[in-house]
Amino acid sequence: MEASIKIATRQYTNQPGITPDYQLVRKFLMELGYSEFIYARWDWMITHGYLDHSGLASIKLWEDDGHLVGLATYDTRLGTAYCLTKTEYQYLKKEMLLYAQNHLNDQNTFHIVIPDDDRVFQEIACALGYTATPEAEHDAIYYIEENKDITISLPDGYSLVSMEERYDPYEYRRVLWKGFNHELDGEGPLIFNEQEKLDVDFEMLRDNVDLSLKLAVVSPDNHFVSFCGMWYDTATDYALIEPVATDPDYRGKGLAQAAVFEGIRESRTWVLNVYLSVPISSSITALACFHTKNQRCGKNKNCEVTSIDSQFFTPIQISL
């Protein structure tokens, strides 16, 4: 298929945060539905403290008659790329991959993430000298509509609170710092200062962040010791949970499960028939997506768990 003469390309803005380009990409991802890079991943990334701002202007947009039809992006750090298009514009993916390998690498490595069911893009990548690697992103799908009875249980003295009820930047940073093993890995305790508080405000006090869906388990000594963040937009039929983390001193008590189940219960007030997807590559973080039943994946429609996989492809003999 020949490229439309109306296809134009341009760079994403170099300005971080909530911008017109952010809104444009978000709308595009919402229109795509469930993919290897959903709208909520974009929401999580765009004001994340770990985001490499230097790479923003390397994100590229493909537009047809003023409408966004293709996106080449990374997720917080350069080195791994995602190329997404509207269905009728898949022919652009070769051009997009060639761009991504030259502009979205980290100068040392480059991977492109391709869904297992995207044979067209796999063939394009293979023709360009790429090969599949053992690395992959795995989403395990748990069908909530078949497991409707959600019971939330916490040990005595523990409670659940949303960040709408208790907006506490220090406790938020503290539980994630501990929960992602920074102290266990020898990085020392969290250093919290005014800039850290401003960074949390930048993440949380903005469009498309619902503080009522940012849930923490509070310990008897009043610290956040487990955290579950949910992303949901009423214009879609699914939501995402990211991140989930628990202080190592409090693991094994069912606290993260309680926070996730509370998030699921909250979501059911908007989305009636939903399923939960969790990346099975991590025991600390949990990515959760909620879809209507008619979008179910997997061959066995009576199963409770299936999976959606995306494979990492890497160039064999391409100089970066």
N, C-alpha and C positions, 0 to 999 in steps of 0.2 A: 504494500500500500504506500502510495506516495504521500509525503508530508503536505499538509494543507499550506497554501501560500499565506494563509492567515496566521500560521503558527509563529509566535514570537517568544523569545526567551529573555529573561532578565534575572538579575541577582536579587535575593532577599535583602531587606534593609539591614544595615549594620547596627541598627539601634535595638538594644535588648528590651524585653518587656512587652507590654500590651500596645501593639501598633496596628495600623491598618493591614500590614502584611501578615501579622500574626492572625488577625481575624479572617483574612482571606484563606490562609492555609488551613485554619481550623474548620472553616465551612467546607472546604474541599474534602478533608479527611472525614468529616461527618457524612458527607454525601457518598463516600466510598463504602461506608459501613465497616464491618469487621475485616481487618487486614493485618498484615505484619506490623503496621504502624498506625494505630488508631488515634482518633482525635484526643483522647484523654492522655495518651502518651505525650502528645504534643503539648497539652496543657501542663502536664507535670514538668516537662523539660524546660519550657520557655522562660520560667523565672527560677529555675533550680539553682541553688548555690554552686553546684558542680559544673554548670554549663560553661563551656569554653566559648566566651563571647567573640573571640577572634575569628571563629569559624562561621558566624552568622551570615556574613556577606558572601560566603561560598555556597550557601544553600541556593539552589537554582529553581526557577519557576518556568514552566512551559504554558503559554496561554494561546487559546484559539479565539480570535475575535473578541478579546478582552476577558475570556472565561478561563480560569485556571483548570488545566487538564493533565498536568504532570508536575511531579515534585521529586527532586533529588535532595535528600537531607541526611543528617547524622543524628544521633541521640546523645546529647550532652557533650560527648568527646569525639573528636575526629578519629578516623581509622576504620569505622564500620558505617556503611551507608545503606540507605533504603531508597529505592526508586519506585514510585507509585504513579499510576496513570488511571484515567477513566478507561473503561473497557475498550472503547473503540480507538484508543490512542496507544495501544501496546506496542505498535511499530516504533514508537519513540524510544523504547527502552534501550536499544543499542546505543543510540546517541547519548542517552542519560547515563548509562554505565561508563562509557568512555569519558564523559565529563567527570563523573564521581570519582573514578580511580585517579584522576589527575588533580582534583581539587578538594576531595573530602578524605584524603589519606592523612596519616599523622607523620609523614615523611619516612616512616619505617615500615609500616604495615598497612594493608588495606583488605577489608572483607566487604562483600556485598551479601545482604540477607535476602534470600529468595524462598517463598513458600514452597512446600513440597508439591502442591498441586498446580503450581505455575510452570507448566512444561515449556511454554513459549519463552519465558525469561530464562529458564535453565538452558535451553538450547542456544539462546543468544550468548549467554555467559560462556558456555562451553566452546562455542565457535570463536570466542575472543581469547581463549587460552585459560579459562578458569576451571577449577575442579572443586568438587564438594569436599568439605573438611569434616572432621568429627564434631566440630562445634555446631550447636543448633539452639534455637529458642523453642521450648516446648510449652504449650498451654494445655494442661489437663482440664477437661470440661466436666463439671459436676452439675447434674440436672436438678435444680432446686424444686421445680414444680413436682417432681416425683418424690421429694423429701421435704414436705411442707412443714412438718413439725419441728420448729426450731426452738430448742431449749437453751437458755443462757444461764450459766452457773458460774459464780465467782466465789473464791474463798472468803471466809468471814473477814470483814474489815476493808475489803476492796470494793471499788465502785467504778462505774462508767460515767464519763463526762465528755461532752463535745467541746470543741474549741470555740463554738459560739457561746457556750455557757461559761467557759473558762479559757479566755485567750491568754496563753502564757508562753511567750516566745522562748524563755529560758528552758522550761520543762520540755517543750517540743524539741528543741535542739539537743537537750540532755538525753532524752530517751532514744533518739535516733543515733546519737554519737555512741552511746553504750550498746544499743541494739544492733548496730552494724559492726560491732566488735573492734572499734577503734582503740579502746583501752586494752582489750585482750591482745591486740596486735602490737602493743607497746607504744602507742602514740600519746599516752598520758590522758589526764582528765580533760574534759571540755574547757576551753578558754572562751568565756562568754563576755562580750563587751558591747558597747553601743552600736558598733558596726554590725555585729551579729544580729542584734535586735532589728536593725534597719533591714538587714537581708531577709529575716523572717517576715517582716511587714511587706516587703517587696513580693515575697512568695505568696502570702496568704491574704493580704488586704487588696484584692484586685478582682476584676471581672472573671467570671467562670470558676470561682472558688467558693464553695458553700461550706462555711465553717461548721454548720450543723452536721456535716458528713465527715468531719475530721474527729475521730473518736480515740480517746485515751482511757486506759485502765489506771486508776489512781490507787496507790498503795496506802496502807494504814498510816505511813508517815508523810502522806500528802504529795508524793512524787508521781509523775507519769512513769509507769514502768512497762507499759506496752502501748503500741500505737497502731492504728489502722486508718488510712486515708482513703476516702472514696471520691470518685469523679463521676458526675452524672449531669446530663443535659436533657431537658424534657423534649427536645426536638429529636432525640434518638430513642431507640428501643433497647439500649444496653448501657451499662455503667462499668466502671473499672475501679478496682481497689489497688492502690499503690501509694505509699509503701505499707508493709507490715513489719514491725520490728519489736523485739522484747529485750529488755535489760537482761544480760546473762544471769544475774543473781536471782531472777524471778522466772526463769524458764521452767517448763515442766508442770506449771500450775494451771494450764488451760486459759491463760489470760489473752493470748493472741486469738485463740478460737472464739472467746467471748466477744472480743472487739469486732472480729470479722462477722460473726453471726448477728451482732447488733447492727452492723452496716447492711447486711442482707435484709434484716427485718425492716430497717428504715427504707430501703429501696423498694420493698414490696408495696409500699403505699403509692408508688408511681408506676412500677413495672410489675404486672401481674404474673406472667409466665416467664420466668427468667432462669438462666443457668450460670454457673460459676466456673470460671477458667483460671487455673493457677499454674504458673511456670514451674515445672517439676525439677528444674535445675537448681533451685535454691531452697534451703530449709529456713532461711531467715526472712527473706522478702517474699511477698505473695502478690502476684498480679491477678486480679479477678475481673472478669467481664460478665455482664448479665445480658442475655439475649432473649427475645421472644421465642417460643417453642417452635414456630414455623421456620426458624433459621438454624435449626439443629444440625450439627455436623456428625459424621460417623455413619457406618453402614448398618449397625444394629440399633434400631430406633427404640429398643426397649432397655438398652444398657444405661447404667447410671453414670459411667465415666467413659469418655473417649479423649482424643487429643487432636490439637492442631499444631503442626510443626512447621518451622521455617529453618532452612539450612543456611549455613555460612559457606560462601564460595570465595576462594582466594585465587589470584593469578599465579600461574606456574612460573612463567619466565617474563614477567612484565616489570621493567624498571620504574620505580617510583621516584 
